[in-house]
């Protein structure tokens, strides 16, 4: 795919072409043509876009490599408690009753006052959540005991106790102030918080994994935990770690498949036709487009340019007008010649009004009284009383209307906006809007008072984790959970820490991108103005330029980054003997074709950018002003269909603002947009040239949107901004003396109705 006039690929100039023998020049060109048609040696990236990566990968990304020594410490804390209260038997040798008794004993240990004792018990519980790996021989065995132990811990009420301890740690201002006074914050400063959050993350991540072999009681526990996690009990204080926040949202609200089923149910409730398709499933079957600008494309362009010089000259204005009708014409010169011939004939047969006046003789003058004026059409303009019936229209019109109605799509958002407009017109007779108190609604009500601050905080962390960001003194410290107490002293330790830091940043980007995308999609399905409220605060916090800044890098290098040390990943590192690490093994990384989490993050960020700018003219103009086209075109070099689709969507909405020359220079990209992106009737994305028709007034458009949001129900049980929609409970004494109040305040006072009407209507 050509992604620009000077896109990637090796150019072959005249001097290089002359060095190729004549016999092999044709074969050379054919090979290059194969490369440009998608038969290059670089295959499509076999990437399966889903809610999360494999369970083992999600478990390993919880821990930084610096935390490696703590695995043995957790094991020691558990074994000390186990030997003191149970026996010398192994955990795997006890029965279910003994397991439950010891789990409750550890739970009681979390209520002690001494912090050191409480931390030791918490580490013992963490070791249970980690699968009591000291008694396991392989990774599958660790995962089996993780699942068993976590369901046991949840059944005895461990998660609620952890939430209470987490709130205590959040309120611990002394620990925060002491850490701030240190010259450098390290891993040791967050020990208490990390132990609690690690247990909670392992519980959420493990329980949300649906296994057909689960016991019936486990399924009951799973559904009960899902409802409790989404209830106000746990949403009063938002969980303050990214991975746990992401997995909590994913578990309570649902992932992409659950979103699709919820959308189908909601459309059925509103009486709308079913969805035509699932966009994610459709794009999974698509193939990626060919790489940008190969040498054969440049050679063919030069040959076509040479052939065009021998064509007959045509009036330039007319040529531009007719060429703009179909920018997707084949590049073959013979087709161009045929089209131009047809255009010439059309111009000759249908003369323009000015030319007709020149060849016609001047009219014979007549006196004004003798001139007869005939109407050009019927004397009366037609009136239409019904736009639904098609009586009297020709049959082709019937077929066109049938096709139009067949493909008409009404979104849930349009129904919701229409209902809001009707309520604004008749607030008294509209009544209270029925709101389903689902997990999404409860979450929105919980975070609504502080939603702007949450969006700013997430974007600040995302900015600090972006590869293109430079370290600043006022930026958020995101490396406190990676840096050890003692800085590395050898080259090997420095290399290991460098890999750990880069990996840590990638995991942060992965978590934040997934959080924002899930929240936007669930809020949009729940109520369109909840989505608009969150989206507007993201835009005000400069989310659009931040995402563009993220993609303004060598995106192929980011996709194929090797910031991982597989032998140090959990649970591999706790059941195998660790080999001696060398500089060569650290540089080699894994053998994967790409990094799953980085490609996942890129697609999420592109989807967020699409959601923020879709149908918003002023935000689309922000893409143009920030010169996003060359940044997005470089992202097309990644041969993955889903990522290319969302890049092409962002390019499509701004093509008519980039100018005619840009479209001519990027016809391959325009063709890719035409082939892969959904189109709508009357869509002028490829032809629009009148830029002055819609001026860019960002402030006016956003203020109008905010007015609609403020005048609607944004998650509250009653209208947040409408006094008429609020229920007022009157005191009992007022109700008892209501008749006296009417007599004194209403009936006994004279009212000048004439003045009331004149003040109101005149």
PyMOL commands that set and color helices and strands:
alter all, ss='L'
color gray80, all
select helices_A, chain A and resi 14-18+22-36+55-60+65-67+70-85+91-93+96-109+115-129+133-135+139-155+158-170+173-180+187-207+216-229+232-235+242-253+256-269+279-284+295-308+316-323+333-349+353-359+368-370+395-406+412-425+427-430+439-465+491-526+528-540+543-551+555-559+566-568+572-575+583-588+596-613+617-625+628-635+641-652+655-657+660-665+667-676+691-693+698-710+732-736+738-747+753-761
alter helices_A, ss='H'
color red, helices_A
deselect
rebuild
show_as cartoon
